[in-house]
Amino acid sequence: MGKVSTRTPAPAWFRLDDLSAVGSVRRFATDLAVAVDFDEQKVNDFAIIVSELATNLVKHAQDGALLVRPVRGDETVGVEVISIDTAPGMADLAAMHVDGRSTVGTLGIGLGAVTRLADRSEGFSLPGRGSVLCAQLWHEPPPPKPWAEGLTRPLTGETVSGDAYAVRTVAGRRQVMVSDGLGHGPLAAAASQAALQLFHTAPDEPLPRLLERLHRGLSHTRGAAVALAEIDPDAHVVRVCGLGNIAASLVTGEQRRNLISMPGITGHGKANIRQFEHPIEDHSLLVMHSDGVTDKWTLHPYPGLPARSPLLIAATVLRDAGVRRDDACVLVARAHP
């Protein structure tokens, strides 16, 4: 399955303002691929993928950024790069992955190389609204596509994010968590990492009891805003339980319903814990985010995006609604895979 070194680099964001940044991104990608125990060929392939996407952002994009991070399946590990920009976008993204196609008269081999070398790649682009491109390499075999995915971004100037998310399945019920450690930097990150550890090791129990466990367990930290959600496909409901300002919404077709979280700080003070239950449909999406993402996002301007992967949706929401003056986290989960 491969292994993750104890010295595996943490996820890192890179702003791509000029070509001098491409070398730094490539070196980080190489170190990450080595740390997850890839062979020499896969290390080189990932370095090429990241270099092509980084160069593409420098040459053609506006406000371009790359996230490079390790990823895990149940029985395997891998590496991933996510490219986000607000460039003019592409009307036919699939055509741009064919060698020889370019929007600016260049050879157009970059996106074609990404598709060939990656174990899994995808993208979403609209003219006038920018692009999101993702590529992954895995130890064999790649895991099934996940039902929930997310991403975090630290406050500008910080190297770690106080926001975090987690996903697990218990007795057929799919549970997710978003945590926003109070403040910023290492202490905020420590609070959220403590929440992740408690979430992943907790037994099968109702959400209110799980949140009580987190409330007790975070008492030694500065505390966090935490929201838990549980998708029960058999009962066709989603259950939500939270303390603090983590936003959660159900998106079903053109309808968006904002879900309730109780005020408070997980880990400190008296906890008023309540669970709320809402009906869901097979094509419903659950979108959760920290207050580093404004609540004014909508999926209406993006035809076809709700049917794409949770990661593409989350990255698009982060790009268009995330704020640079705060840590940010977005998680998207499907009611049915």
C-alpha positions as a printed Julia matrix, in Angstrom:
337×3 Matrix{Float64}:
   0.0    0.0     0.0
   2.96   2.3     0.44
   3.64   4.21    3.61
   3.67   7.77    4.82
   6.9    8.91    6.42
   6.76  10.56    9.82
   8.43  13.48    8.05
   5.83  13.82    5.31
   5.43  17.52    4.43
   2.14  19.07    5.5
  -0.2   20.34    2.77
   1.11  23.57    1.27
  -0.38  26.39   -0.8
   1.7   28.22   -3.38
   0.86  31.54   -5.06
   2.03  31.49   -8.67
   2.94  35.08   -9.57
   6.06  34.43  -11.68
   8.12  31.59  -13.1
  10.59  31.7   -10.21
   7.91  30.08   -8.0
   7.67  26.98  -10.22
  10.98  25.55   -8.99
   9.9   25.82   -5.35
   6.65  24.01   -6.05
   8.44  21.27   -7.98
  10.93  20.68   -5.13
   8.12  20.44   -2.59
   6.19  18.02   -4.82
   9.3   15.84   -5.21
   9.86  15.73   -1.44
   6.21  14.83   -0.87
   6.24  12.02   -3.43
   9.4   10.57   -1.86
   7.83  10.8     1.61
   4.85   8.64    0.58
   7.28   6.0    -0.71
   6.75   6.4    -4.46
   9.26   4.82   -6.82
  11.52   7.01   -8.92
   9.19   6.99  -11.93
   6.17   8.17   -9.92
   8.25  10.8    -8.16
   9.28  12.18  -11.55
   5.71  11.95  -12.89
   4.31  13.96   -9.99
   7.04  16.57  -10.34
   6.12  16.96  -14.02
   2.39  17.22  -13.27
   2.91  19.9   -10.64
   5.4   21.8   -12.82
   2.99  21.81  -15.79
   0.08  23.1   -13.71
   2.27  25.71  -12.0
   3.67  26.94  -15.31
   0.17  27.06  -16.77
  -0.94  29.34  -13.92
   2.02  31.69  -14.34
   1.56  32.01  -18.1
  -2.2   32.09  -18.48
  -4.02  32.61  -15.17
  -4.99  35.4   -12.83
  -4.64  35.05   -9.05
  -3.4   31.48   -9.51
  -2.67  29.16   -6.58
  -1.7   25.5    -6.14
  -2.41  23.21   -3.21
  -0.04  20.22   -2.99
  -0.85  17.6    -0.35
  -0.77  13.92    0.61
  -4.04  11.98    0.34
  -5.23   8.71    1.85
  -7.64   5.95    0.95
  -8.66   3.12    3.25
  -5.77   0.95    2.08
  -3.47   3.21    0.11
  -1.81   6.62    0.05
  -1.09   9.12   -2.69
  -0.37  12.72   -3.59
  -2.58  15.41   -5.04
  -2.27  18.83   -6.64
  -5.17  21.28   -7.02
  -4.88  24.29   -9.31
  -7.26  27.22   -8.75
  -7.47  30.44  -10.74
  -9.75  33.3   -11.74
  -8.51  33.46  -15.33
 -10.91  33.9   -18.28
 -11.63  30.17  -18.19
 -12.09  27.64  -21.0
 -15.25  26.81  -22.9
 -14.04  23.28  -23.75
 -11.78  22.01  -20.97
 -11.73  18.45  -22.32
 -10.29  19.67  -25.64
  -7.53  21.52  -23.8
  -6.27  18.18  -22.41
  -5.44  17.04  -25.94
  -1.85  17.74  -27.02
  -1.58  20.6   -29.47
  -4.58  22.58  -28.18
  -3.91  25.96  -26.59
  -5.78  29.18  -25.93
  -2.72  31.35  -26.55
  -0.94  29.78  -29.52
   1.63  27.73  -27.55
   2.29  24.01  -28.09
  -0.46  23.14  -25.61
   1.22  20.02  -24.21
   0.89  20.83  -20.48
  -2.66  19.7   -19.7
  -2.29  16.7   -22.0
   0.76  15.59  -20.0
  -1.18  15.95  -16.76
  -3.95  13.68  -18.05
  -1.51  11.04  -19.3
   0.63  10.88  -16.18
  -2.01  11.16  -13.44
  -3.88   8.16  -12.05
  -6.91  10.41  -11.72
  -7.49  13.92  -13.02
 -10.48  16.22  -13.41
 -11.36  19.84  -13.89
 -14.12  22.4   -14.14
 -13.93  25.64  -16.1
 -16.34  28.28  -17.36
 -15.56  31.28  -19.56
 -15.26  34.35  -17.38
 -15.18  32.4   -14.1
 -11.81  30.66  -13.98
 -10.79  27.02  -13.62
 -10.21  24.34  -11.02
  -7.94  21.42  -12.01
  -7.04  18.4    -9.86
  -4.6   15.53  -10.38
  -3.66  12.56   -8.21
  -1.07   9.78   -8.18
  -1.6    6.7    -5.99
   0.05   3.52   -4.94
  -1.83   0.8    -6.79
  -4.72   0.54   -6.93
  -6.36   3.99   -6.59
  -9.23   3.96   -4.07
 -12.89   4.47   -5.06
 -13.92   8.07   -5.57
 -14.88   9.55   -2.19
 -18.4   10.68   -1.25
 -17.04  13.67    0.71
 -13.99  15.85    0.16
 -12.7   19.17    1.39
  -9.78  21.53    1.54
  -8.38  24.12    3.91
  -6.33  27.27    3.36
  -4.46  29.23    6.04
  -4.72  32.95    6.65
  -2.36  34.87    4.39
   1.03  34.91    6.1
   0.47  31.72    8.11
   1.92  28.32    7.22
  -0.67  26.23    9.1
  -4.46  26.47    9.16
  -6.56  26.43   12.31
  -9.4   24.94   10.26
  -9.75  21.22    9.59
 -12.24  18.62    8.4
 -12.7   14.88    8.82
 -14.78  12.09    7.27
 -15.71   8.62    8.53
 -18.35   5.91    8.04
 -19.91   4.19   11.04
 -22.52   1.41   10.74
 -23.5    2.58    7.28
 -23.95   6.2     8.37
 -21.58   8.75    6.86
 -20.25  11.32    9.31
 -18.29  14.52    8.72
 -16.79  17.2    10.92
 -15.54  20.74   10.34
 -13.49  22.45   13.05
 -12.31  26.06   13.32
  -9.74  26.47   16.11
 -10.05  29.82   17.84
  -7.66  32.4    16.45
  -4.93  31.51   13.99
  -1.59  29.76   13.77
  -0.2   26.74   15.64
  -2.46  26.95   18.71
  -5.6   27.11   16.58
  -4.28  24.22   14.5
  -3.57  22.22   17.67
  -7.21  22.59   18.79
  -8.52  21.35   15.45
  -6.03  18.48   15.33
  -7.23  17.39   18.77
 -10.79  17.45   17.46
  -9.78  15.31   14.47
  -8.14  12.72   16.72
 -11.19  12.48   18.96
 -13.54  12.25   15.98
 -11.63   9.44   14.31
 -11.23   7.37   17.48
 -14.74   7.87   18.92
 -17.08   4.87   19.08
 -20.37   4.63   17.22
 -22.62   7.01   19.15
 -25.28   9.68   18.5
 -23.99  13.06   17.35
 -24.9   14.91   20.6
 -22.86  12.4    22.6
 -19.98  12.68   20.13
 -20.04  16.48   20.42
 -20.05  16.16   24.22
 -16.95  13.96   23.89
 -15.27  16.66   21.79
 -16.34  19.38   24.25
 -14.63  17.54   27.12
 -11.63  16.55   25.04
 -10.83  20.07   23.83
 -10.79  21.59   27.32
  -6.96  21.61   27.33
  -6.87  23.6    24.06
  -7.98  27.12   23.23
 -11.23  25.59   21.9
 -12.91  25.55   18.52
 -16.13  26.01   16.63
 -17.16  22.49   15.61
 -20.01  21.12   13.53
 -20.87  17.45   13.03
 -23.17  16.03   10.4
 -24.39  12.51    9.75
 -25.9   11.39    6.45
 -28.22   8.43    6.92
 -29.11   7.22    3.41
 -31.5    4.53    4.68
 -33.56   7.06    6.63
 -33.13   9.76    3.93
 -32.1   12.34    6.53
 -29.08  14.36    7.55
 -28.49  15.05   11.24
 -26.52  18.13   12.29
 -25.08  19.07   15.67
 -22.7   21.97   16.27
 -21.25  24.56   18.63
 -20.04  27.8    17.09
 -20.12  29.48   13.73
 -19.55  26.63   11.3
 -22.03  27.06    8.44
 -23.87  24.11    6.93
 -26.26  24.07    3.98
 -28.24  21.49    2.03
 -28.28  22.09   -1.71
 -30.97  20.24   -3.67
 -31.38  21.41   -7.24
 -32.06  25.16   -7.14
 -32.88  25.12   -3.42
 -30.39  25.88   -0.65
 -31.4   25.38    2.99
 -29.18  26.74    5.76
 -28.89  24.39    8.76
 -28.73  25.38   12.43
 -25.73  25.3    14.77
 -25.9   26.37   18.43
 -23.73  29.22   19.76
 -20.77  28.33   21.94
 -17.14  27.19   21.99
 -16.32  23.49   21.89
 -13.98  22.89   24.82
 -14.96  25.88   26.97
 -18.0   27.1    28.86
 -21.41  25.52   29.11
 -22.42  23.57   26.02
 -26.02  23.83   24.78
 -25.96  20.78   22.51
 -28.91  20.03   20.25
 -29.31  17.85   17.18
 -31.38  18.88   14.16
 -32.67  16.49   11.5
 -33.51  17.37    7.9
 -34.84  15.3     4.98
 -32.51  14.76    2.02
 -32.92  13.57   -1.53
 -30.6   11.29   -3.48
 -28.99  14.21   -5.33
 -28.68  16.53   -2.31
 -25.31  18.06   -1.4
 -24.18  18.97    2.11
 -21.83  21.97    2.1
 -20.07  22.95    5.34
 -17.53  25.73    5.86
 -15.8   27.85    8.46
 -16.28  31.61    8.79
 -13.23  32.1     6.56
 -15.73  31.55    3.74
 -18.54  34.06    3.29
 -22.09  32.75    3.29
 -22.92  34.45   -0.03
 -21.76  31.61   -2.3
 -24.13  29.94   -4.74
 -23.8   27.1    -7.25
 -26.33  28.61   -9.66
 -23.74  30.29  -11.97
 -21.95  26.96  -12.54
 -24.03  24.69  -14.81
 -23.04  21.07  -14.28
 -20.85  21.69  -11.23
 -23.23  20.07   -8.65
 -22.88  16.78  -10.56
 -19.08  16.86  -10.39
 -16.83  15.59   -7.6
 -17.16  17.05   -4.08
 -13.56  18.27   -4.38
 -14.23  20.37   -7.48
 -17.3   21.87   -5.78
 -15.4   22.62   -2.56
 -12.48  24.2    -4.42
 -14.81  26.41   -6.45
 -16.63  27.62   -3.32
 -13.3   28.32   -1.6
 -12.0   30.24   -4.62
 -15.07  32.44   -4.98
 -16.17  32.89   -1.35
 -12.99  32.41    0.71
 -11.42  35.42    2.43
  -7.66  35.96    2.75
  -7.85  37.53    6.23
  -8.89  34.27    7.9
  -8.27  30.55    7.81
 -10.78  28.86    5.51
 -12.23  25.37    5.14
 -14.89  23.93    2.83
 -16.25  20.38    2.9
 -18.79  18.94    0.44
 -20.58  15.6     0.91
 -23.06  13.75   -1.27
 -26.26  12.34    0.15
 -25.67   9.27   -2.04
 -22.35   8.35   -3.73
